[in-house]
Amino acid sequence: MPSPRTISAKPPVPASVPNGAPVLRIGYVALVDSAPIIAAQELGIFAKHGLNVELSREVGWATIKEKIFYGEIDAAHAPAGMAFAMKLGIQCRPCDVLTSFILNLNGNAITLSSTLWKKGVTDAASLLQLIRGHREERLVLGVVSRVSSHHFLMRHWLQLAGIDPDRDVRIVVIPPAQMFPTLRAGLLDGYCVGEPWNSRAILEGVGWCPATSLDLAPQHPEKAFIVRADFPERRLEEYLAAIRALYEAAKFCEDPAHREELIAMLERTALPGTADYMRNSLIGPFQHGCGITKTLADFHRFYREETNRPNFDKASWTLEHLQSAGIVKPGEVNVRDLAGTVFREDYFDLALAS
């Protein structure tokens, strides 16, 4: 698998380009849930809405966070929890950001090493038995960020079986594309990540999946389209046009009839050599590994049933899990006020009404 690289490593572009449209620089991490952004670019939907978009592929969420902070990109594909973390200055300098568009729901899974299966681990309960009875060293489990749903889902799955995520295992942060090679090298016992990195481990026999986000938190908000809070103030029409373009692209991504085309598009631009892995979750049936296969029609949700609306329920789910993980202290923030400041439905409505 090629190592992550930045597709656009150009110096800052002048405010205008020959066709008169300013450049809108959007950062993303190579994951299946970047699909609405990739599709909007590849299908000419951004251009149709009058936008001159330059995409920048980044290694991981730390890079996305830094580039938003320093203004090296204007907008980004990012975990929904990152918007609140940046606003509050959690594990970073405070940066006033917002989102008016949720890119997708679901899309994650937990993968454990095949070595654990051979040791008799077939679910979380048997993992608890292994931890309590046979291990002197703690298992090492990967997540992509402390403030992402992957961390919340991993903690929840462990806690359901009576495993203390802070004492019984060691949770480490690793960029998404590095999860599979780190598991294969034996440096991880498992991880929670977005696709296609679960499916790669499963289909190559390196890991197996005990649970997906559909099992643990169905329809949870996953990635958001984030910008600095002053961006809509400075470039409102572009921001609204971007929301309209992403909404149109998300509808395309949702349609099962377009999934093969979407896979080809993602493989060509962002995820070379991963078509079979992407098919596992985008088309299915989903192979969990170790002979287990299930039909998961909603593994990825990009558009249906108000997926893209940044409403209070999505914001509060994210904030509540930041609190349950101990990242935000209970009572430290006013959930309703903070939710309405960071998840901005008003811009979403304004864009779709235009």
C-alpha positions as CSV (number, residue, x, y, z in Angstrom):
1,M,0.0,0.0,0.0
2,P,1.5,3.4,-0.9
3,S,2.3,5.5,2.0
4,P,0.0,8.6,2.7
5,R,1.1,11.6,0.7
6,T,-0.2,15.1,0.2
7,I,-1.8,15.4,-3.2
8,S,-1.6,19.2,-3.2
9,A,1.6,20.5,-1.7
10,K,1.6,23.8,-3.5
11,P,2.3,27.2,-1.8
12,P,-0.6,29.4,-0.9
13,V,-2.6,30.2,-4.0
14,P,-3.5,33.9,-4.8
15,A,-7.0,35.0,-3.8
16,S,-8.2,34.7,-7.4
17,V,-7.5,32.5,-10.3
18,P,-7.9,33.1,-14.1
19,N,-11.5,32.1,-14.1
20,G,-12.2,34.6,-11.4
21,A,-13.1,32.1,-8.7
22,P,-11.0,32.1,-5.5
23,V,-9.4,28.8,-4.5
24,L,-11.1,26.8,-1.8
25,R,-8.6,24.5,-0.2
26,I,-10.1,21.4,1.4
27,G,-8.1,18.9,3.4
28,Y,-9.1,15.3,3.8
29,V,-7.7,12.0,5.1
30,A,-7.9,9.0,2.7
31,L,-10.9,7.1,4.0
32,V,-14.1,5.9,2.5
33,D,-16.0,8.6,4.4
34,S,-14.2,11.3,2.5
35,A,-16.4,10.1,-0.4
36,P,-18.7,13.2,-0.6
37,I,-15.7,15.5,-1.0
38,I,-14.0,13.3,-3.5
39,A,-17.2,12.8,-5.5
40,A,-18.0,16.5,-5.5
41,Q,-14.5,17.2,-7.0
42,E,-14.4,14.3,-9.5
43,L,-17.9,14.7,-10.8
44,G,-17.5,18.4,-11.3
45,I,-20.1,19.2,-8.7
46,F,-17.9,21.8,-6.9
47,A,-17.3,23.5,-10.3
48,K,-21.0,23.3,-11.1
49,H,-21.7,25.4,-8.0
50,G,-19.0,28.0,-9.0
51,L,-16.2,26.7,-6.8
52,N,-12.6,26.3,-7.6
53,V,-11.6,23.6,-5.2
54,E,-8.1,22.3,-4.5
55,L,-8.0,19.1,-2.5
56,S,-5.1,18.2,-0.1
57,R,-4.7,14.7,1.1
58,E,-3.3,14.6,4.7
59,V,-1.6,11.9,6.8
60,G,-4.0,12.1,9.8
61,W,-6.1,14.2,12.0
62,A,-3.3,16.0,13.7
63,T,-2.2,17.4,10.4
64,I,-5.8,18.5,9.5
65,K,-6.0,20.3,12.9
66,E,-2.7,22.1,12.4
67,K,-3.5,23.2,8.9
68,I,-6.9,24.5,9.9
69,F,-5.3,26.4,12.8
70,Y,-2.7,28.0,10.6
71,G,-5.0,28.7,7.6
72,E,-3.1,26.4,5.3
73,I,-6.5,24.9,4.3
74,D,-9.9,26.6,4.4
75,A,-12.0,23.6,5.2
76,A,-11.6,19.9,6.1
77,H,-13.1,16.4,6.4
78,A,-12.7,15.8,10.2
79,P,-14.1,13.8,13.1
80,A,-17.1,15.6,14.5
81,G,-15.5,15.6,18.0
82,M,-12.5,17.5,16.6
83,A,-14.7,20.6,16.0
84,F,-15.5,20.8,19.8
85,A,-12.0,19.9,20.8
86,M,-10.5,22.7,18.7
87,K,-13.1,25.2,20.0
88,L,-12.3,24.2,23.6
89,G,-8.5,24.0,23.1
90,I,-8.4,20.3,24.0
91,Q,-5.0,18.8,23.2
92,C,-4.4,21.8,21.0
93,R,-4.5,25.6,21.0
94,P,-8.0,27.0,21.0
95,C,-9.4,27.7,17.5
96,D,-12.9,28.9,16.8
97,V,-14.3,26.4,14.3
98,L,-17.8,25.3,13.2
99,T,-19.5,22.8,11.0
100,S,-22.7,23.2,9.0
101,F,-22.5,19.8,7.2
102,I,-22.2,16.3,8.5
103,L,-20.5,14.1,5.9
104,N,-21.7,10.7,7.1
105,L,-23.0,8.5,9.8
106,N,-21.6,5.1,10.9
107,G,-18.7,3.7,8.9
108,N,-16.4,2.4,11.6
109,A,-15.6,-1.0,13.0
110,I,-13.4,-2.7,15.6
111,T,-10.8,-5.1,14.3
112,L,-8.8,-7.6,16.5
113,S,-5.8,-9.5,15.5
114,S,-6.2,-13.1,14.2
115,T,-3.7,-14.1,16.9
116,L,-6.3,-13.3,19.5
117,W,-8.9,-15.4,17.7
118,K,-6.4,-18.3,17.8
119,K,-6.1,-17.8,21.5
120,G,-9.9,-18.3,21.9
121,V,-11.1,-14.7,21.8
122,T,-14.3,-14.7,19.9
123,D,-16.1,-11.6,21.4
124,A,-15.6,-9.0,24.1
125,A,-16.5,-11.4,26.9
126,S,-13.8,-13.9,26.0
127,L,-11.4,-11.0,25.6
128,L,-12.1,-10.2,29.2
129,Q,-11.2,-13.7,30.2
130,L,-7.9,-13.5,28.4
131,I,-7.1,-10.2,30.0
132,R,-8.0,-11.4,33.5
133,G,-6.5,-14.9,33.3
134,H,-3.6,-15.1,31.0
135,R,-1.9,-11.8,30.3
136,E,0.8,-10.1,32.2
137,E,1.1,-7.1,29.8
138,R,-1.8,-5.0,28.8
139,L,-3.2,-5.4,25.3
140,V,-2.5,-2.4,23.0
141,L,-5.5,-1.1,21.0
142,G,-5.4,1.7,18.4
143,V,-7.7,4.6,17.8
144,V,-7.2,7.5,15.3
145,S,-7.8,10.3,17.8
146,R,-8.8,10.8,21.5
147,V,-11.6,13.1,20.4
148,S,-13.1,10.9,17.6
149,S,-15.9,8.4,17.6
150,H,-13.4,5.6,17.3
151,H,-12.1,6.2,20.8
152,F,-15.7,6.4,22.1
153,L,-16.7,3.2,20.3
154,M,-13.7,1.3,21.5
155,R,-14.3,2.3,25.1
156,H,-18.0,1.5,24.9
157,W,-17.3,-2.0,23.4
158,L,-14.8,-2.8,26.2
159,Q,-17.0,-1.4,29.0
160,L,-19.9,-3.6,27.8
161,A,-17.8,-6.6,28.7
162,G,-16.6,-5.2,32.0
163,I,-13.1,-4.3,30.6
164,D,-11.8,-1.0,32.0
165,P,-10.4,1.0,29.0
166,D,-8.1,3.0,31.3
167,R,-6.6,0.2,33.3
168,D,-7.1,-3.2,31.6
169,V,-5.8,-2.2,28.1
170,R,-3.5,0.5,26.6
171,I,-5.2,2.7,24.0
172,V,-2.8,4.5,21.6
173,V,-3.4,7.0,18.8
174,I,-2.3,6.0,15.3
175,P,-3.1,7.6,11.9
176,P,-5.8,5.6,10.0
177,A,-3.6,4.3,7.2
178,Q,-1.0,3.0,9.7
179,M,-3.4,0.8,11.6
180,F,-3.2,-2.2,9.3
181,P,0.6,-2.3,8.9
182,T,1.0,-1.8,12.7
183,L,-1.4,-4.7,13.4
184,R,0.3,-6.9,10.9
185,A,3.7,-6.1,12.5
186,G,2.3,-7.4,15.8
187,L,2.6,-4.0,17.5
188,L,-1.2,-3.7,18.0
189,D,-3.7,-6.2,19.3
190,G,-6.6,-4.4,17.7
191,Y,-8.0,-1.1,16.6
192,C,-11.1,1.0,15.8
193,V,-10.9,2.8,12.5
194,G,-12.9,3.8,9.4
195,E,-12.9,1.9,6.2
196,P,-11.1,0.5,4.3
197,W,-8.6,-0.3,7.0
198,N,-10.8,-2.8,8.8
199,S,-11.6,-4.6,5.6
200,R,-8.0,-4.8,4.6
201,A,-7.0,-6.6,7.8
202,I,-10.1,-8.9,7.5
203,L,-9.6,-9.8,3.8
204,E,-5.9,-10.4,4.2
205,G,-6.5,-12.7,7.2
206,V,-4.6,-10.5,9.7
207,G,-7.6,-9.5,11.7
208,W,-11.4,-10.0,12.3
209,C,-14.2,-7.8,13.3
210,P,-16.2,-8.4,16.5
211,A,-18.4,-5.3,16.1
212,T,-19.2,-2.4,13.8
213,S,-20.4,1.1,14.7
214,L,-23.9,-0.1,13.6
215,D,-23.7,-2.6,16.6
216,L,-22.4,-0.1,19.1
217,A,-23.9,3.3,18.2
218,P,-26.2,3.1,15.1
219,Q,-26.5,6.4,13.1
220,H,-23.8,8.2,15.2
221,P,-22.3,11.3,13.6
222,E,-18.9,10.5,12.1
223,K,-17.2,13.1,9.9
224,A,-18.0,16.8,9.6
225,F,-17.0,19.4,7.1
226,I,-15.3,22.0,9.4
227,V,-14.1,25.5,8.8
228,R,-12.8,28.3,11.0
229,A,-15.7,30.3,12.4
230,D,-14.7,33.4,10.5
231,F,-14.8,31.7,7.1
232,P,-18.5,32.1,6.5
233,E,-18.3,35.7,7.6
234,R,-15.6,36.4,5.0
235,R,-16.7,34.1,2.2
236,L,-20.4,33.4,2.8
237,E,-21.4,32.6,-0.8
238,E,-18.6,30.1,-1.2
239,Y,-19.4,28.4,2.0
240,L,-23.1,28.1,1.1
241,A,-22.1,26.8,-2.3
242,A,-19.8,24.2,-0.8
243,I,-22.7,22.9,1.4
244,R,-25.0,22.7,-1.6
245,A,-22.3,20.8,-3.6
246,L,-21.6,18.4,-0.8
247,Y,-25.3,17.7,-0.3
248,E,-25.6,16.8,-4.0
249,A,-22.5,14.7,-3.8
250,A,-23.7,12.9,-0.7
251,K,-26.9,11.9,-2.4
252,F,-24.8,10.4,-5.2
253,C,-22.7,8.5,-2.7
254,E,-25.7,7.1,-0.9
255,D,-27.2,5.5,-4.1
256,P,-26.3,1.8,-4.3
257,A,-26.3,2.1,-8.1
258,H,-23.4,4.4,-7.9
259,R,-21.2,2.4,-5.5
260,E,-19.0,0.8,-8.1
261,E,-18.4,4.1,-9.7
262,L,-17.7,5.6,-6.3
263,I,-15.2,2.9,-5.5
264,A,-13.4,3.5,-8.8
265,M,-13.3,7.2,-8.1
266,L,-11.9,6.7,-4.6
267,E,-9.3,4.2,-5.7
268,R,-8.1,6.5,-8.6
269,T,-7.8,9.6,-6.4
270,A,-7.3,8.7,-2.8
271,L,-7.1,5.0,-2.0
272,P,-5.0,3.2,-4.7
273,G,-5.2,-0.6,-4.6
274,T,-8.1,-0.8,-2.2
275,A,-11.1,-1.5,-4.4
276,D,-11.8,-5.0,-3.0
277,Y,-11.5,-3.7,0.6
278,M,-13.9,-0.9,-0.2
279,R,-16.4,-3.2,-1.7
280,N,-16.6,-5.1,1.6
281,S,-18.4,-2.3,3.3
282,L,-19.7,-0.1,0.5
283,I,-21.4,-3.0,-1.3
284,G,-21.2,-6.0,0.9
285,P,-22.1,-8.4,2.3
286,F,-19.6,-7.4,5.0
287,Q,-17.1,-10.1,5.8
288,H,-16.2,-10.0,9.5
289,G,-13.5,-12.6,9.1
290,C,-13.2,-16.1,10.6
291,G,-16.1,-17.2,8.4
292,I,-18.6,-14.6,9.6
293,T,-20.5,-12.6,6.9
294,K,-23.4,-10.3,7.4
295,T,-25.5,-8.0,5.2
296,L,-25.1,-4.4,6.6
297,A,-27.0,-2.2,4.2
298,D,-26.4,0.9,6.4
299,F,-22.7,0.4,7.1
300,H,-22.1,3.8,5.5
301,R,-24.8,6.4,5.4
302,F,-24.1,9.6,3.4
303,Y,-27.4,11.2,2.8
304,R,-30.7,9.6,3.8
305,E,-33.0,10.8,6.7
306,E,-31.3,14.1,7.5
307,T,-27.8,12.6,7.7
308,N,-26.2,15.9,6.7
309,R,-28.0,18.2,9.1
310,P,-25.8,19.4,12.0
311,N,-28.6,19.2,14.6
312,F,-28.5,19.3,18.3
313,D,-28.9,15.5,18.7
314,K,-25.7,14.9,16.7
315,A,-23.9,17.6,18.6
316,S,-25.0,16.4,22.0
317,W,-24.1,12.7,21.2
318,T,-20.6,13.9,20.4
319,L,-20.3,16.1,23.5
320,E,-21.7,13.5,25.8
321,H,-19.1,11.0,24.6
322,L,-16.3,13.5,25.1
323,Q,-17.5,13.8,28.7
324,S,-17.9,10.0,29.2
325,A,-14.3,9.5,27.9
326,G,-13.1,12.0,30.5
327,I,-11.9,14.5,27.9
328,V,-14.5,17.2,28.8
329,K,-15.4,17.3,32.5
330,P,-19.1,17.1,33.3
331,G,-20.4,20.6,34.0
332,E,-17.4,22.2,32.4
333,V,-19.5,23.3,29.3
334,N,-23.1,24.2,28.6
335,V,-23.9,21.5,26.1
336,R,-26.8,23.3,24.5
337,D,-24.9,26.6,24.0
338,L,-21.7,24.9,22.8
339,A,-23.7,22.6,20.5
340,G,-25.4,25.5,18.8
341,T,-22.2,27.5,18.4
342,V,-20.2,24.7,16.8
343,F,-22.9,22.8,14.9
344,R,-24.6,25.5,12.9
345,E,-27.9,24.5,11.4
346,D,-28.6,28.1,10.3
347,Y,-26.0,28.0,7.5
348,F,-27.2,24.5,6.4
349,D,-30.7,25.8,6.1
350,L,-29.6,29.0,4.3
351,A,-27.5,27.0,1.8
352,L,-30.4,24.6,0.9
353,A,-32.9,27.4,0.7
354,S,-30.7,29.4,-1.8
